[in-house]
């Protein structure tokens, strides 16, 4: 079986085959070649996003991109990104295909009118992580899978090393449907220690990054004891937001991953037979805020 090439590698290969450095742009505008280093970089980033979308939707690789798929991608992106970003995606795919694509109008609302939802779609998260260093991508996937705040990434511990706070009454229905996940604890707001679950494949990747000794780190003036070599806190939030803006043209903030978790979990719990009220209450405990009102805000 041939080895899988990452979206970034596929995009870089596609762009490099059309790049001609040292040749002046004047007189060669219609040659189909890329003369600018900036354009080369922008097209690579755009095509990496296209490739991630193709993989997420089981539609093949960039090499086999069709005009029909390209238009579908643009229509799906139209509600999420501005016109400038959408036009860049179209131009990059036109270069790759050697085929003129229809110009699709962005339907993304201005920020003043935009929906209050801060949830990312799974495809959007894949697009973001495809452009991140491995440690940031792992931290993003863990935060999404466990509904973590950015600062809580720095406090991850196996449950046998740190137990959940005993002053709270924890529901036995937490983590319904996640019985095969691995349990950890994190320390959240007000020093509350709660259990979270991480899928086994992500837990295995996390344990590879276990530090031989815990490190004392400062995050926004608060010192935490870090047991794993993954980013968290302000450093993680800033990298996540910057990459989201680079890839999607906007950022909902790393906290948007908790909104995504909340929406996914409420749906999963309902599918497992819980009422909507029960699902919201369980999710509120899993997220560590114990507030039905906050959970409802996350579901917008």
C-alpha positions in Angstrom: 0.0 0.0 0.0 1.5 3.4 -0.9 2.4 5.7 2.0 0.0 8.5 2.8 1.3 12.0 2.0 0.1 14.8 4.2 -2.1 17.6 2.9 0.7 20.0 3.3 3.1 17.8 1.3 0.6 17.2 -1.5 -0.1 21.0 -1.7 3.6 21.9 -1.8 4.2 19.4 -4.6 1.3 20.8 -6.6 2.5 24.4 -6.2 6.2 23.6 -6.8 5.4 22.1 -10.2 3.9 25.4 -11.3 6.6 27.7 -9.7 9.1 29.6 -11.8 11.5 31.7 -9.7 13.7 34.2 -11.4 11.4 34.7 -14.4 9.7 38.2 -14.5 6.0 38.3 -14.1 5.6 40.9 -16.8 4.8 39.3 -20.1 4.1 35.9 -18.5 0.8 36.6 -16.7 -1.1 34.0 -18.7 1.6 31.3 -18.6 0.0 29.5 -15.6 3.3 29.8 -13.7 3.8 31.2 -10.2 6.4 33.9 -10.0 6.0 35.3 -6.5 7.2 33.6 -3.3 4.2 35.1 -1.5 1.8 33.6 -4.0 3.6 30.3 -3.7 3.1 30.3 0.0 -0.6 31.4 -0.2 -1.5 28.8 -2.8 0.2 26.1 -0.8 -1.8 26.9 2.3 -5.0 27.1 0.3 -4.4 23.7 -1.4 -3.5 22.1 1.9 -7.0 23.1 3.1 -8.6 21.6 0.0 -6.7 18.4 0.5 -7.7 18.1 4.1 -11.4 18.6 3.0 -11.0 15.9 0.4 -9.7 13.4 2.9 -12.3 14.3 5.5 -15.1 13.7 3.0 -13.5 10.6 1.5 -13.2 12.2 -1.9 -9.6 11.2 -2.8 -6.4 13.2 -3.0 -5.4 16.6 -4.5 -3.9 15.0 -7.6 -7.4 13.8 -8.6 -9.3 16.9 -7.7 -12.2 17.6 -10.2 -13.9 20.9 -11.1 -17.1 19.6 -9.5 -15.3 18.9 -6.2 -13.6 22.4 -6.4 -17.0 24.1 -6.7 -18.5 22.0 -3.9 -15.5 23.1 -1.7 -16.1 26.7 -2.5 -19.8 26.6 -1.8 -19.2 25.0 1.6 -16.5 27.6 2.4 -18.7 30.5 1.3 -20.6 30.8 4.6 -17.4 30.6 6.7 -14.8 32.8 5.1 -14.6 36.2 3.5 -14.5 37.0 -0.2 -10.7 37.5 -0.2 -10.0 34.1 1.3 -12.6 32.4 -1.0 -11.1 34.0 -4.1 -7.6 32.8 -3.1 -9.0 29.3 -2.7 -10.5 29.5 -6.2 -7.4 30.9 -7.8 -5.2 28.2 -6.2 -7.5 25.4 -7.5 -7.6 27.0 -10.9 -3.8 27.0 -11.1 -3.8 23.3 -10.0 -6.5 22.2 -12.4 -5.7 24.4 -15.3 -9.4 25.1 -15.5 -11.4 28.3 -14.9 -13.8 28.0 -11.9 -16.9 30.0 -11.2 -16.5 32.9 -8.8 -18.6 32.1 -5.7 -19.8 35.0 -3.5 -19.0 34.8 0.2 -22.2 34.6 2.3 -20.3 35.0 5.6 -22.1 37.6 7.7 -20.3 40.7 9.1 -19.1 40.2 12.6 -21.9 42.4 14.0 -24.5 40.2 12.5 -22.8 36.8 12.8 -24.2 33.9 14.7 -23.2 33.7 18.4 -22.1 30.1 17.9 -18.4 29.5 18.6 -18.3 25.9 17.6 -15.9 24.6 15.0 -16.9 21.8 12.6 -14.7 18.6 12.6 -13.5 19.5 9.1 -12.5 23.0 10.3 -10.5 21.5 13.1 -8.7 19.1 10.7 -7.9 22.1 8.4 -6.4 23.9 11.4 -4.4 21.0 12.8 -3.0 20.1 9.3 -1.1 23.5 9.5 0.2 23.1 13.1 3.4 21.6 14.5 2.8 18.1 15.8 2.7 19.0 19.5 0.1 21.8 18.9 -2.0 19.5 16.7 -2.0 16.9 19.5 -3.0 19.5 22.1 -5.8 20.7 19.8 -7.2 17.2 19.3 -7.0 16.4 23.0 -8.8 19.7 23.9 -11.5 18.9 21.4 -11.9 15.2 22.5 -12.1 16.1 26.2 -13.6 19.5 26.2 -10.7 21.2 27.8 -9.9 24.8 28.5 -6.5 25.9 27.1 -5.0 26.2 30.6 -6.2 22.7 31.6 -3.9 21.1 29.0 -1.1 22.0 31.3 -2.6 20.1 34.2 -3.4 16.7 32.7 -2.6 13.7 35.0 -3.6 10.0 35.0 -6.4 9.4 37.5 -4.2 7.2 39.6 -1.9 10.2 40.2 -4.5 12.8 41.0 -8.2 12.2 42.0 -11.2 14.4 41.2 -12.4 16.8 43.8 -14.5 15.2 46.5 -16.7 18.2 47.4 -18.8 17.8 44.3 -21.4 15.2 43.6 -20.5 13.6 40.3 -23.0 11.9 38.1 -22.5 8.2 37.3 -23.7 8.9 33.8 -20.7 10.9 32.9 -18.7 9.6 29.9 -21.6 7.4 28.7 -20.5 5.9 25.5 -16.9 6.6 26.2 -16.1 3.5 28.3 -13.2 2.6 26.1 -11.5 6.0 26.5 -8.7 6.6 29.0 -9.5 8.7 32.1 -7.3 11.6 33.2 -7.9 14.5 35.6 -7.4 18.2 35.0 -7.5 21.2 37.3 -9.9 23.9 36.2 -11.4 27.1 37.4 -11.4 27.6 41.2 -9.0 24.7 41.6 -11.8 22.1 40.8 -10.2 18.8 39.8 -12.4 16.8 37.4 -12.1 13.6 35.4 -12.0 13.8 31.6 -11.7 11.0 29.0 -9.3 10.8 26.0 -9.6 8.3 23.1 -7.0 5.6 23.4 -5.1 6.6 20.3 -4.7 10.2 21.6 -3.8 8.9 25.1 -1.0 6.8 23.6 0.4 9.8 21.8 0.1 11.8 25.0 2.0 9.2 27.0 4.9 9.3 24.6 5.3 12.9 25.6 5.4 12.2 29.3 8.2 14.2 31.0 10.7 12.4 33.2 10.1 15.1 35.8 7.2 17.6 36.1 8.0 21.1 35.0 6.8 24.3 36.8 5.4 26.7 34.2 3.9 30.1 34.5 0.7 30.9 32.5 -0.8 34.3 32.8 0.9 34.7 36.1 -0.3 31.4 37.5 2.2 28.6 38.1 1.2 25.1 37.1 2.9 21.7 37.3 3.2 20.3 33.8 3.6 16.5 33.3 3.5 16.3 29.5 5.4 17.9 26.7 2.4 19.6 25.0 1.5 23.3 24.9 -1.3 24.8 26.8 -2.5 28.1 28.2 -1.8 31.4 26.5 0.9 30.0 24.2 -1.6 27.3 22.9 -4.5 29.8 22.6 -2.4 32.3 20.6 -1.0 29.6 18.2 -4.5 28.1 17.7 -6.1 31.5 16.9 -3.3 32.5 14.6 -3.5 29.2 12.7 -7.3 29.4 12.5 -7.1 32.9 11.0 -4.5 31.7 8.5 -6.4 28.7 7.4 -10.0 29.7 7.7 -9.8 33.4 7.5 -11.3 33.8 11.1 -10.9 32.6 14.6 -13.5 31.5 17.2 -10.7 31.1 19.7 -9.5 27.9 21.3 -12.5 28.0 23.6 -14.6 27.2 20.5 -13.3 23.6 20.9 -15.3 23.4 24.1 -18.4 24.5 22.3 -17.8 21.8 19.7 -17.4 19.2 22.4 -20.7 20.4 24.1 -22.7 20.1 20.9 -21.3 16.7 20.1 -21.8 15.3 23.6 -25.3 16.4 24.0 -26.2 14.7 20.7 -24.3 11.5 21.7 -26.0 11.4 25.1 -29.4 11.8 23.5 -28.6 9.0 21.1 -27.7 6.8 24.1 -31.2 7.3 25.6 -30.8 10.4 27.8 -33.4 13.2 27.7 -32.2 16.6 26.5 -32.2 17.9 30.1 -30.2 14.9 31.3 -27.8 15.3 28.4 -27.2 19.0 29.2 -26.6 18.3 32.9 -24.1 15.5 32.2 -22.3 17.6 29.7 -22.1 20.5 32.2 -20.3 18.2 34.6 -18.0 16.8 32.0 -17.0 20.4 31.1 -16.5 21.3 34.7 -18.8 24.4 34.9 -21.9 22.6 36.3 -24.1 25.2 34.7 -27.1 24.2 32.5 -27.2 27.9 31.3 -23.6 27.8 30.2 -24.2 24.5 28.4 -27.2 25.9 26.6 -25.1 28.9 25.5 -22.6 26.4 24.0 -25.3 24.8 22.0 -26.1 27.9 20.0 
